[in-house]
Amino acid sequence: MSGIEKRRVGDRGQVTLPKEMREEFDIGGGDEVEIRKESGKIIIEKPITREDLAAGYRARADRLRELHDEMNGVSQEADEYLGDAPEWE
């Protein structure tokens, strides 16, 4: 799919989202979507849920812990290799 699909708007203003897009964005019957105007366009998107947001924060915290542990190890290696830093005056 090229990303552009033409659909006809029904008498009641309804538009059917293409099946491939519904599957790609995990949108099913009864799901909510957000609709807004932006720069002269109509934007339809799946809202971010609290669960999605929490998962993102957890993933970021995990990555920060990994970086902290890695930097701690590098710092210890440097201390062992270089010894204590000299006093600067």
Secondary structure as the mmCIF struct_conf table of DSSP 4:
data_model
#
loop_
_struct_conf.conf_type_id
_struct_conf.id
_struct_conf.beg_label_comp_id
_struct_conf.beg_label_asym_id
_struct_conf.beg_label_seq_id
_struct_conf.end_label_comp_id
_struct_conf.end_label_asym_id
_struct_conf.end_label_seq_id
BEND BEND1 GLY A 3 GLY A 3
HELX_LH_PP_P HELX_LH_PP_P1 ARG A 8 GLY A 10
TURN_TY1_P TURN_TY1_P1 ASP A 11 ARG A 12
BEND BEND2 GLY A 13 GLY A 13
HELX_LH_PP_P HELX_LH_PP_P2 THR A 16 PRO A 18
HELX_RH_AL_P HELX_RH_AL_P1 LYS A 19 GLU A 24
TURN_TY1_P TURN_TY1_P2 PHE A 25 ASP A 26
TURN_TY1_P TURN_TY1_P3 GLY A 29 GLY A 30
STRN STRN1 GLU A 34 GLU A 38
TURN_TY1_P TURN_TY1_P4 SER A 39 GLY A 40
STRN STRN2 LYS A 41 GLU A 45
HELX_LH_PP_P HELX_LH_PP_P3 LYS A 46 THR A 49
HELX_RH_AL_P HELX_RH_AL_P2 ARG A 50 LEU A 82
BEND BEND3 ASP A 84 ASP A 84
HELX_LH_PP_P HELX_LH_PP_P4 ALA A 85 TRP A 88
#
